[in-house]
Amino acid sequence: MKKLVLSSVLAVSGSLAMVGCTQASAVSEFQTTPTTKMQHAKQGQHHKGGQHMGKRGGGYEKLNLTDEQKAQMKALREAQKQKHQANRQQHKAQMQQMHAQTQALINSPTLNTASLNNLAEQQAAFSKQRFIERVQTQHAMAQILTDEQKAQLEKMREERKAKFKSKMAKRADNAKASAQ
């Protein structure tokens, strides 16, 4: 019984940590500018495959944006960056507190399900807010594009999905081959 409870707590805490890291990563990658990409490359953090849709500009640089559109996109990214930086310390403190609470639950002799549910709700609210902010920003950026640019962006996304599926199928085939 103790093993079952402990494994449940570990699974929940691992999921919470993964969601928090994923959300933080998604937001920070979404807000990366070309300048920071170069800085990451200098630090040895290369991104295989170049640009990724939805991240690091979302492929907008390939859409032949007008100077006005570029300025609007830059203003949106800057506003989002400033908002994120203003809330960074608060979010960091919140995540540290949630991590400490998770560790306390893991290390306690009995599992307090009320605390666990409360912690899960806090994590869900945090993730929901980040998701909402990201979609609002992406929507605002999409409104800047012309219909032709939107169609071109959608075509690029579909091509990327197909390439990803192909890559995953190849990995699965390689895994099957190495398992045999």
Summary of the structure (lengths in Angstrom):
residues: 180
radius of gyration: 20.6
end to end distance: 36.9
largest distance: 64.0
contacts: 428
relative contact order: 0.12
helix: 82%
strand: 0%
